[in-house]
Amino acid sequence: MRLTGTERPGADAREVTAEAAGWLADLLTFWREKYPDVEVAPDVAHASPARVLAGASARAELVVLGRNSADDSGQPSTGATVHALLSHPHSPVAIVPE
């Protein structure tokens, strides 16, 4: 579930942020239990994913992004967010297949 202003016209930003933070916390529970030594700092941001990741890369030692296995033609696909981040990285970027 992705939340944007266009999907919830008139919604209170704090309510949407709290809902997204709860959803993210639920998603991270499994991974935190599986990898307890990995530090996780969840952050809910209301902006373009590429812009948020490019900005976060300035404070990161490594940005790890997933990649779809292939597009409709069977060729490896990077997607718009990955492509945009690779154009403006501030740290090393690792792209891993799905």
MOPAC internal coordinates of N, CA, C and O (Angstrom, degrees):
PM7 1SCF
backbone

  N    0.0000 0     0.00 0     0.00 0    0    0    0
  C    1.4408 1     0.00 0     0.00 0    1    0    0
  C    1.5174 1   108.24 1     0.00 0    2    1    0
  O    1.2310 1   120.46 1   -56.42 1    3    2    1
  N    1.3077 1   116.72 1   123.58 1    3    2    1
  C    1.4619 1   121.82 1   176.11 1    5    3    2
  C    1.5122 1   107.83 1  -109.17 1    6    5    3
  O    1.2310 1   121.01 1   -41.35 1    7    6    5
  N    1.2977 1   115.68 1   138.65 1    7    6    5
  C    1.4549 1   120.15 1   179.38 1    9    7    6
  C    1.5168 1   109.71 1  -113.37 1   10    9    7
  O    1.2310 1   120.75 1   -53.77 1   11   10    9
  N    1.2997 1   116.18 1   126.23 1   11   10    9
  C    1.4601 1   120.74 1   173.40 1   13   11   10
  C    1.5145 1   107.78 1  -135.70 1   14   13   11
  O    1.2310 1   120.69 1   -15.50 1   15   14   13
  N    1.2975 1   116.29 1   164.50 1   15   14   13
  C    1.4470 1   120.43 1   179.52 1   17   15   14
  C    1.5159 1   112.76 1   -59.57 1   18   17   15
  O    1.2310 1   119.87 1   150.04 1   19   18   17
  N    1.3341 1   117.86 1   -29.96 1   19   18   17
  C    1.4575 1   120.05 1  -177.49 1   21   19   18
  C    1.5193 1   111.32 1   -74.98 1   22   21   19
  O    1.2310 1   119.50 1   157.06 1   23   22   21
  N    1.3157 1   118.55 1   -22.94 1   23   22   21
  C    1.4531 1   120.57 1   179.56 1   25   23   22
  C    1.5175 1   112.21 1   -85.58 1   26   25   23
  O    1.2310 1   120.22 1   160.46 1   27   26   25
  N    1.3226 1   117.19 1   -19.54 1   27   26   25
  C    1.4546 1   121.79 1  -177.68 1   29   27   26
  C    1.5240 1   109.49 1  -131.90 1   30   29   27
  O    1.2310 1   119.58 1  -116.48 1   31   30   29
  N    1.3372 1   118.41 1    63.52 1   31   30   29
  C    1.4577 1   119.31 1  -178.17 1   33   31   30
  C    1.5260 1   110.92 1   -57.57 1   34   33   31
  O    1.2310 1   121.36 1   -45.78 1   35   34   33
  N    1.3295 1   115.00 1   134.22 1   35   34   33
  C    1.4482 1   120.50 1   178.60 1   37   35   34
  C    1.5193 1   114.53 1    80.13 1   38   37   35
  O    1.2310 1   119.74 1   178.27 1   39   38   37
  N    1.3386 1   118.11 1    -1.73 1   39   38   37
  C    1.4656 1   120.67 1  -179.40 1   41   39   38
  C    1.5190 1   110.11 1   -69.94 1   42   41   39
  O    1.2310 1   121.10 1   -34.07 1   43   42   41
  N    1.3172 1   115.50 1   145.93 1   43   42   41
  C    1.4543 1   121.71 1   177.20 1   45   43   42
  C    1.5287 1   108.81 1   -71.28 1   46   45   43
  O    1.2310 1   120.29 1   -51.18 1   47   46   45
  N    1.3341 1   117.04 1   128.82 1   47   46   45
  C    1.4715 1   121.20 1  -176.90 1   49   47   46
  C    1.5268 1   111.65 1   -59.06 1   50   49   47
  O    1.2310 1   119.92 1   141.52 1   51   50   49
  N    1.3405 1   117.76 1   -38.48 1   51   50   49
  C    1.4739 1   119.80 1   179.64 1   53   51   50
  C    1.5134 1   111.04 1   -65.67 1   54   53   51
  O    1.2310 1   120.49 1   142.59 1   55   54   53
  N    1.3286 1   116.67 1   -37.41 1   55   54   53
  C    1.4656 1   120.73 1   179.05 1   57   55   54
  C    1.5324 1   110.48 1   -65.98 1   58   57   55
  O    1.2310 1   120.85 1   134.79 1   59   58   57
  N    1.3140 1   115.97 1   -45.21 1   59   58   57
  C    1.4692 1   120.33 1   179.51 1   61   59   58
  C    1.5290 1   110.23 1   -64.14 1   62   61   59
  O    1.2310 1   120.05 1   138.19 1   63   62   61
  N    1.3306 1   117.52 1   -41.81 1   63   62   61
  C    1.4591 1   121.64 1   178.96 1   65   63   62
  C    1.5237 1   110.58 1   -63.17 1   66   65   63
  O    1.2310 1   119.84 1   135.46 1   67   66   65
  N    1.3267 1   117.92 1   -44.54 1   67   66   65
  C    1.4637 1   121.73 1   179.17 1   69   67   66
  C    1.5227 1   110.80 1   -62.95 1   70   69   67
  O    1.2310 1   120.34 1   138.84 1   71   70   69
  N    1.3216 1   116.95 1   -41.16 1   71   70   69
  C    1.4591 1   121.21 1   178.89 1   73   71   70
  C    1.5379 1   110.53 1   -64.00 1   74   73   71
  O    1.2310 1   120.73 1   135.24 1   75   74   73
  N    1.3253 1   116.21 1   -44.76 1   75   74   73
  C    1.4626 1   120.60 1   179.69 1   77   75   74
  C    1.5301 1   110.72 1   -65.55 1   78   77   75
  O    1.2310 1   120.00 1   140.46 1   79   78   77
  N    1.3337 1   117.61 1   -39.54 1   79   78   77
  C    1.4667 1   121.44 1   179.30 1   81   79   78
  C    1.5257 1   110.44 1   -64.17 1   82   81   79
  O    1.2310 1   120.16 1   140.26 1   83   82   81
  N    1.3184 1   117.29 1   -39.74 1   83   82   81
  C    1.4642 1   120.87 1   177.34 1   85   83   82
  C    1.5172 1   111.89 1   -65.06 1   86   85   83
  O    1.2310 1   121.02 1   137.67 1   87   86   85
  N    1.3315 1   115.66 1   -42.33 1   87   86   85
  C    1.4597 1   121.12 1   178.73 1   89   87   86
  C    1.5297 1   110.00 1   -63.15 1   90   89   87
  O    1.2310 1   120.39 1   136.88 1   91   90   89
  N    1.3297 1   116.86 1   -43.12 1   91   90   89
  C    1.4623 1   121.69 1   179.08 1   93   91   90
  C    1.5244 1   110.83 1   -64.45 1   94   93   91
  O    1.2310 1   119.99 1   136.86 1   95   94   93
  N    1.3275 1   117.63 1   -43.14 1   95   94   93
  C    1.4696 1   121.30 1   178.58 1   97   95   94
  C    1.5282 1   110.54 1   -59.19 1   98   97   95
  O    1.2310 1   120.36 1   138.07 1   99   98   97
  N    1.3302 1   116.91 1   -41.93 1   99   98   97
  C    1.4613 1   120.45 1   177.74 1  101   99   98
  C    1.5240 1   111.57 1   -62.02 1  102  101   99
  O    1.2310 1   120.69 1   137.66 1  103  102  101
  N    1.3426 1   116.29 1   -42.34 1  103  102  101
  C    1.4655 1   120.29 1   178.93 1  105  103  102
  C    1.5314 1   112.30 1   -63.83 1  106  105  103
  O    1.2310 1   120.61 1   144.00 1  107  106  105
  N    1.3221 1   116.44 1   -36.00 1  107  106  105
  C    1.4621 1   120.77 1  -176.08 1  109  107  106
  C    1.5217 1   114.00 1   -79.89 1  110  109  107
  O    1.2310 1   119.47 1   163.49 1  111  110  109
  N    1.3231 1   118.62 1   -16.51 1  111  110  109
  C    1.4671 1   121.44 1  -176.48 1  113  111  110
  C    1.5248 1   111.59 1   -54.23 1  114  113  111
  O    1.2310 1   119.97 1   129.12 1  115  114  113
  N    1.3107 1   117.67 1   -50.88 1  115  114  113
  C    1.4633 1   121.75 1  -178.98 1  117  115  114
  C    1.5215 1   111.02 1   -57.48 1  118  117  115
  O    1.2310 1   120.39 1   133.21 1  119  118  117
  N    1.3419 1   116.86 1   -46.79 1  119  118  117
  C    1.4605 1   121.22 1  -175.35 1  121  119  118
  C    1.5266 1   111.90 1   -70.43 1  122  121  119
  O    1.2310 1   120.42 1   145.13 1  123  122  121
  N    1.3109 1   116.80 1   -34.87 1  123  122  121
  C    1.4703 1   120.09 1   177.16 1  125  123  122
  C    1.5214 1   110.86 1   -65.83 1  126  125  123
  O    1.2310 1   120.69 1   142.41 1  127  126  125
  N    1.3303 1   116.29 1   -37.59 1  127  126  125
  C    1.4576 1   120.14 1   177.85 1  129  127  126
  C    1.5271 1   111.01 1   -71.27 1  130  129  127
  O    1.2310 1   120.35 1   141.80 1  131  130  129
  N    1.3091 1   116.94 1   -38.20 1  131  130  129
  C    1.4659 1   121.39 1  -178.64 1  133  131  130
  C    1.5252 1   111.53 1   -71.70 1  134  133  131
  O    1.2310 1   120.19 1   144.07 1  135  134  133
  N    1.3411 1   117.24 1   -35.93 1  135  134  133
  C    1.4680 1   122.31 1  -178.02 1  137  135  134
  C    1.5278 1   109.82 1  -127.82 1  138  137  135
  O    1.2310 1   120.01 1  -108.62 1  139  138  137
  N    1.3288 1   117.58 1    71.38 1  139  138  137
  C    1.4680 1   120.33 1  -174.27 1  141  139  138
  C    1.5329 1   114.37 1   -65.48 1  142  141  139
  O    1.2310 1   119.48 1   160.27 1  143  142  141
  N    1.3162 1   118.60 1   -19.73 1  143  142  141
  C    1.4597 1   120.84 1  -178.96 1  145  143  142
  C    1.5249 1   113.30 1   -86.74 1  146  145  143
  O    1.2310 1   120.09 1   175.10 1  147  146  145
  N    1.3268 1   117.43 1    -4.90 1  147  146  145
  C    1.4621 1   121.25 1   179.92 1  149  147  146
  C    1.5275 1   108.80 1   -90.05 1  150  149  147
  O    1.2310 1   121.09 1   -56.98 1  151  150  149
  N    1.3291 1   115.53 1   123.02 1  151  150  149
  C    1.4615 1   120.60 1   178.66 1  153  151  150
  C    1.5240 1   109.92 1   -75.97 1  154  153  151
  O    1.2310 1   121.02 1   -49.73 1  155  154  153
  N    1.2979 1   115.65 1   130.27 1  155  154  153
  C    1.4662 1   121.32 1   179.89 1  157  155  154
  C    1.5235 1   108.28 1  -123.71 1  158  157  155
  O    1.2310 1   120.92 1   -48.48 1  159  158  157
  N    1.3282 1   115.85 1   131.52 1  159  158  157
  C    1.4615 1   121.28 1   177.87 1  161  159  158
  C    1.5222 1   108.12 1  -124.85 1  162  161  159
  O    1.2310 1   120.02 1   -94.18 1  163  162  161
  N    1.3397 1   117.57 1    85.82 1  163  162  161
  C    1.4643 1   119.30 1  -178.28 1  165  163  162
  C    1.5246 1   111.48 1   -66.29 1  166  165  163
  O    1.2310 1   121.40 1   -32.41 1  167  166  165
  N    1.3281 1   114.92 1   147.59 1  167  166  165
  C    1.4538 1   120.74 1  -178.82 1  169  167  166
  C    1.5260 1   108.12 1  -149.31 1  170  169  167
  O    1.2310 1   120.19 1   -52.50 1  171  170  169
  N    1.2995 1   117.23 1   127.50 1  171  170  169
  C    1.4582 1   121.63 1   177.40 1  173  171  170
  C    1.5192 1   107.41 1   -98.70 1  174  173  171
  O    1.2310 1   120.92 1   -56.35 1  175  174  173
  N    1.3243 1   115.85 1   123.65 1  175  174  173
  C    1.4615 1   121.09 1  -178.38 1  177  175  174
  C    1.5242 1   109.46 1  -127.42 1  178  177  175
  O    1.2310 1   120.93 1   -37.97 1  179  178  177
  N    1.3116 1   115.82 1   142.03 1  179  178  177
  C    1.4646 1   121.61 1   179.52 1  181  179  178
  C    1.5231 1   108.41 1  -108.11 1  182  181  179
  O    1.2310 1   121.25 1   -98.42 1  183  182  181
  N    1.3319 1   115.21 1    81.58 1  183  182  181
  C    1.4624 1   120.90 1  -179.21 1  185  183  182
  C    1.5235 1   108.41 1  -165.31 1  186  185  183
  O    1.2310 1   121.09 1     0.01 1  187  186  185
  N    1.2933 1   115.52 1  -179.99 1  187  186  185
  C    1.4561 1   121.55 1   177.38 1  189  187  186
  C    1.5287 1   109.72 1   -61.06 1  190  189  187
  O    1.2310 1   119.17 1   -49.07 1  191  190  189
  N    1.3310 1   119.19 1   130.93 1  191  190  189
  C    1.4728 1   120.56 1   178.56 1  193  191  190
  C    1.5269 1   112.31 1   -54.98 1  194  193  191
  O    1.2310 1   120.15 1   138.42 1  195  194  193
  N    1.3223 1   117.33 1   -41.58 1  195  194  193
  C    1.4647 1   119.92 1  -179.12 1  197  195  194
  C    1.5224 1   110.71 1   -63.64 1  198  197  195
  O    1.2310 1   119.88 1   137.00 1  199  198  197
  N    1.3189 1   117.84 1   -43.00 1  199  198  197
  C    1.4673 1   121.64 1  -179.86 1  201  199  198
  C    1.5286 1   110.85 1   -65.55 1  202  201  199
  O    1.2310 1   120.25 1   136.89 1  203  202  201
  N    1.3303 1   117.13 1   -43.11 1  203  202  201
  C    1.4665 1   120.99 1   179.62 1  205  203  202
  C    1.5268 1   110.47 1   -63.85 1  206  205  203
  O    1.2310 1   120.26 1   134.84 1  207  206  205
  N    1.3268 1   117.11 1   -45.16 1  207  206  205
  C    1.4676 1   120.30 1  -179.10 1  209  207  206
  C    1.5232 1   111.94 1   -67.63 1  210  209  207
  O    1.2310 1   120.25 1   141.44 1  211  210  209
  N    1.3249 1   117.13 1   -38.56 1  211  210  209
  C    1.4725 1   119.64 1   177.44 1  213  211  210
  C    1.5229 1   110.10 1   -62.34 1  214  213  211
  O    1.2310 1   120.33 1   136.86 1  215  214  213
  N    1.3304 1   116.98 1   -43.14 1  215  214  213
  C    1.4631 1   120.12 1   177.67 1  217  215  214
  C    1.5171 1   111.96 1   -65.08 1  218  217  215
  O    1.2310 1   120.31 1   137.68 1  219  218  217
  N    1.3258 1   117.01 1   -42.32 1  219  218  217
  C    1.4699 1   120.79 1   179.72 1  221  219  218
  C    1.5235 1   111.41 1   -66.58 1  222  221  219
  O    1.2310 1   120.28 1   151.53 1  223  222  221
  N    1.3169 1   117.07 1   -28.47 1  223  222  221
  C    1.4668 1   119.35 1  -179.02 1  225  223  222
  C    1.5252 1   111.89 1   -64.82 1  226  225  223
  O    1.2310 1   120.40 1   159.76 1  227  226  225
  N    1.3368 1   116.84 1   -20.24 1  227  226  225
  C    1.4665 1   120.49 1   177.85 1  229  227  226
  C    1.5240 1   111.39 1   -69.42 1  230  229  227
  O    1.2310 1   120.57 1   157.64 1  231  230  229
  N    1.3400 1   116.51 1   -22.36 1  231  230  229
  C    1.4615 1   120.80 1   179.81 1  233  231  230
  C    1.5295 1   112.50 1  -107.70 1  234  233  231
  O    1.2310 1   120.06 1  -176.43 1  235  234  233
  N    1.3154 1   117.50 1     3.57 1  235  234  233
  C    1.4641 1   121.26 1  -174.21 1  237  235  234
  C    1.5231 1   111.93 1  -106.44 1  238  237  235
  O    1.2310 1   121.33 1   -28.79 1  239  238  237
  N    1.3080 1   115.05 1   151.21 1  239  238  237
  C    1.4603 1   119.91 1   172.79 1  241  239  238
  C    1.5213 1   110.47 1   -82.98 1  242  241  239
  O    1.2310 1   120.79 1   152.73 1  243  242  241
  N    1.3405 1   116.09 1   -27.27 1  243  242  241
  C    1.4599 1   122.16 1  -179.78 1  245  243  242
  C    1.5163 1   108.16 1  -158.98 1  246  245  243
  O    1.2310 1   120.60 1   -43.63 1  247  246  245
  N    1.3161 1   116.46 1   136.37 1  247  246  245
  C    1.4608 1   122.05 1   172.82 1  249  247  246
  C    1.5230 1   106.86 1  -108.71 1  250  249  247
  O    1.2310 1   120.60 1   -54.20 1  251  250  249
  N    1.3308 1   116.45 1   125.80 1  251  250  249
  C    1.4601 1   121.60 1   179.72 1  253  251  250
  C    1.5208 1   107.90 1  -111.98 1  254  253  251
  O    1.2310 1   121.16 1   -55.24 1  255  254  253
  N    1.3232 1   115.38 1   124.76 1  255  254  253
  C    1.4630 1   121.42 1  -179.08 1  257  255  254
  C    1.5173 1   110.09 1  -123.62 1  258  257  255
  O    1.2310 1   121.17 1   -33.95 1  259  258  257
  N    1.3214 1   115.36 1   146.05 1  259  258  257
  C    1.4536 1   120.39 1   173.96 1  261  259  258
  C    1.5149 1   110.31 1   -84.49 1  262  261  259
  O    1.2310 1   121.00 1   -19.49 1  263  262  261
  N    1.3155 1   115.69 1   160.51 1  263  262  261
  C    1.4653 1   121.32 1   179.70 1  265  263  262
  C    1.5140 1   108.07 1  -137.42 1  266  265  263
  O    1.2310 1   120.64 1   -41.14 1  267  266  265
  N    1.3244 1   116.38 1   138.86 1  267  266  265
  C    1.4574 1   119.63 1   173.45 1  269  267  266
  C    1.5100 1   108.81 1   -63.93 1  270  269  267
  O    1.2310 1   120.53 1   -33.21 1  271  270  269
  N    1.3280 1   116.59 1   146.79 1  271  270  269
  C    1.4602 1   120.66 1  -177.25 1  273  271  270
  C    1.5163 1   113.01 1   -60.02 1  274  273  271
  O    1.2310 1   120.38 1   133.64 1  275  274  273
  N    1.3202 1   116.88 1   -46.36 1  275  274  273
  C    1.4660 1   119.79 1  -177.99 1  277  275  274
  C    1.5148 1   109.36 1  -161.83 1  278  277  275
  O    1.2310 1   121.33 1   -22.42 1  279  278  277
  N    1.3238 1   115.07 1   157.58 1  279  278  277
  C    1.4580 1   118.59 1   175.08 1  281  279  278
  C    1.5242 1   108.86 1   -88.03 1  282  281  279
  O    1.2310 1   119.90 1     9.53 1  283  282  281
  N    1.3208 1   117.79 1  -170.47 1  283  282  281
  C    1.4634 1   121.70 1  -176.77 1  285  283  282
  C    1.5216 1   113.12 1   -62.09 1  286  285  283
  O    1.2310 1   120.19 1   155.43 1  287  286  285
  N    1.3287 1   117.23 1   -24.57 1  287  286  285
  C    1.4597 1   120.09 1  -179.13 1  289  287  286
  C    1.5340 1   111.81 1   -86.78 1  290  289  287
  O    1.2310 1   120.59 1   176.98 1  291  290  289
  N    1.3344 1   116.48 1    -3.02 1  291  290  289
  C    1.4611 1   119.86 1  -178.61 1  293  291  290
  C    1.5217 1   113.08 1    90.04 1  294  293  291
  O    1.2310 1   120.24 1   178.75 1  295  294  293
  N    1.3341 1   117.14 1    -1.25 1  295  294  293
  C    1.4671 1   121.16 1  -179.88 1  297  295  294
  C    1.5253 1   109.92 1   -85.62 1  298  297  295
  O    1.2310 1   119.83 1   -32.31 1  299  298  297
  N    1.3324 1   117.93 1   147.69 1  299  298  297
  C    1.4598 1   119.57 1   176.16 1  301  299  298
  C    1.5222 1   109.98 1   -55.89 1  302  301  299
  O    1.2310 1   120.78 1   -39.37 1  303  302  301
  N    1.3260 1   116.11 1   140.63 1  303  302  301
  C    1.4601 1   121.55 1  -176.75 1  305  303  302
  C    1.5166 1   109.60 1  -123.26 1  306  305  303
  O    1.2310 1   120.28 1   -45.44 1  307  306  305
  N    1.3396 1   117.07 1   134.56 1  307  306  305
  C    1.4600 1   119.36 1   178.65 1  309  307  306
  C    1.5205 1   111.88 1   -97.12 1  310  309  307
  O    1.2310 1   118.92 1   152.01 1  311  310  309
  N    1.2955 1   119.67 1   -27.99 1  311  310  309
  C    1.4551 1   121.34 1  -178.81 1  313  311  310
  C    1.5185 1   111.40 1    83.52 1  314  313  311
  O    1.2310 1   121.12 1   -20.49 1  315  314  313
  N    1.3278 1   115.46 1   159.51 1  315  314  313
  C    1.4589 1   121.60 1  -174.48 1  317  315  314
  C    1.5252 1   112.54 1   -66.23 1  318  317  315
  O    1.2310 1   119.82 1   140.16 1  319  318  317
  N    1.3359 1   117.94 1   -39.84 1  319  318  317
  C    1.4611 1   120.54 1  -178.37 1  321  319  318
  C    1.5194 1   111.03 1   -66.20 1  322  321  319
  O    1.2310 1   120.57 1   133.71 1  323  322  321
  N    1.3259 1   116.52 1   -46.29 1  323  322  321
  C    1.4667 1   120.51 1   178.97 1  325  323  322
  C    1.5189 1   109.89 1   -62.37 1  326  325  323
  O    1.2310 1   120.43 1   135.08 1  327  326  325
  N    1.3169 1   116.79 1   -44.92 1  327  326  325
  C    1.4635 1   121.00 1  -179.81 1  329  327  326
  C    1.5286 1   110.73 1   -59.41 1  330  329  327
  O    1.2310 1   120.57 1   134.40 1  331  330  329
  N    1.3333 1   116.52 1   -45.60 1  331  330  329
  C    1.4672 1   120.20 1  -179.59 1  333  331  330
  C    1.5180 1   111.21 1   -64.27 1  334  333  331
  O    1.2310 1   119.77 1   138.81 1  335  334  333
  N    1.3292 1   118.04 1   -41.19 1  335  334  333
  C    1.4629 1   120.43 1  -179.86 1  337  335  334
  C    1.5222 1   110.79 1   -66.83 1  338  337  335
  O    1.2310 1   119.94 1   141.96 1  339  338  337
  N    1.3107 1   117.73 1   -38.04 1  339  338  337
  C    1.4593 1   120.26 1   178.64 1  341  339  338
  C    1.5275 1   111.51 1   -66.45 1  342  341  339
  O    1.2310 1   120.34 1   158.61 1  343  342  341
  N    1.3229 1   116.95 1   -21.39 1  343  342  341
  C    1.4649 1   120.47 1   177.72 1  345  343  342
  C    1.5255 1   112.52 1   -80.10 1  346  345  343
  O    1.2310 1   120.14 1   158.27 1  347  346  345
  N    1.3465 1   117.33 1   -21.73 1  347  346  345
  C    1.4690 1   121.36 1  -175.32 1  349  347  346
  C    1.5261 1   112.66 1  -139.66 1  350  349  347
  O    1.2310 1   119.10 1  -131.16 1  351  350  349
  N    1.3345 1   119.31 1    48.84 1  351  350  349
  C    1.4655 1   119.07 1  -178.68 1  353  351  350
  C    1.5291 1   111.90 1   -80.27 1  354  353  351
  O    1.2310 1   120.79 1   -29.94 1  355  354  353
  N    1.3147 1   116.10 1   150.06 1  355  354  353
  C    1.4607 1   122.12 1   174.61 1  357  355  354
  C    1.5286 1   110.17 1  -116.00 1  358  357  355
  O    1.2310 1   120.73 1  -177.31 1  359  358  357
  N    1.3338 1   116.20 1     2.69 1  359  358  357
  C    1.4568 1   122.35 1   178.69 1  361  359  358
  C    1.5293 1   107.15 1  -152.72 1  362  361  359
  O    1.2310 1   120.21 1    -8.68 1  363  362  361
  N    1.3224 1   117.21 1   171.32 1  363  362  361
  C    1.4630 1   118.46 1   175.89 1  365  363  362
  C    1.5371 1   110.16 1   -62.18 1  366  365  363
  O    1.2310 1   121.06 1   -32.31 1  367  366  365
  N    1.3292 1   115.59 1   147.69 1  367  366  365
  C    1.4639 1   122.43 1   179.89 1  369  367  366
  C    1.5142 1   108.08 1  -124.98 1  370  369  367
  O    1.2310 1   120.59 1   -51.74 1  371  370  369
  N    1.3352 1   116.47 1   128.26 1  371  370  369
  C    1.4551 1   122.24 1   174.80 1  373  371  370
  C    1.5209 1   107.58 1  -109.78 1  374  373  371
  O    1.2310 1   120.63 1   -49.93 1  375  374  373
  N    1.3215 1   116.40 1   130.07 1  375  374  373
  C    1.4666 1   121.22 1   177.86 1  377  375  374
  C    1.5170 1   107.47 1  -112.61 1  378  377  375
  O    1.2310 1   120.94 1   -58.44 1  379  378  377
  N    1.3123 1   115.81 1   121.56 1  379  378  377
  C    1.4637 1   120.52 1  -177.23 1  381  379  378
  C    1.5232 1   109.52 1  -116.26 1  382  381  379
  O    1.2310 1   120.81 1   -36.78 1  383  382  381
  N    1.3211 1   116.06 1   143.22 1  383  382  381
  C    1.4735 1   118.15 1   179.11 1  385  383  382
  C    1.5191 1   111.19 1   -69.23 1  386  385  383
  O    1.2310 1   121.59 1   -20.16 1  387  386  385
  N    1.3066 1   114.57 1   159.84 1  387  386  385
  C    1.4551 1   121.73 1  -177.85 1  389  387  386
  C    1.5136 1   110.69 1   -62.05 1  390  389  387
  O    1.2310 1   120.10 1   180.00 1  391  390  389

